[in-house]
Amino acid sequence: MKKLLLTALTICSLNASAAWVHKELIDPITDFDNSFAGTIVGSNSVIISCNGDEINFVFGFRYLGEANKIHVRFDKEKPFDVTGDISTSRKGIFVEVASIDDLILGMKKHKKMAVQTTDYRGSTLQEVYDLTGFTEQIKKLKCVKF
């Protein structure tokens, strides 16, 4: 599954930068849903994908350090932290399941999302994502039921 999400990061990088895209990936034999929605800005990305009926949420970066925490801020609201598991390639943080619904709901309600973490040298990695078009694309994912 993690390889699939990293493949999704690559596919998104081939599409228009900063636009939210949806890609339907349904297994023709089993009907298993691996569809995703995402965006890429520079070398950073956000991917929300289906793993059947489950939702995965990944923040992608060039190369992460040891921290598995991401600072998130919607518009001008108070920042908050989300944690997750760092991918084996050290290029993504898989957000913990308990935080996914709140992140998606927040993204639907706001215009921008700023994220911050650190790389392997301890340097700050930041990105601001324009959420225009997010709601339209996320509605296409069958695993997102809200």
Salt bridges, closest charged atoms under 4 A:
GLU24 OE2 - LYS142 NZ 3.18
GLU66 OE2 - ARG90 NH2 3.52
GLU77 OE2 - HIS110 NE2 2.74
ASP81 OD2 - LYS69 NZ 3.99
ASP81 OD1 - HIS71 ND1 2.36
ASP119 OD2 - ARG121 NH2 3.09
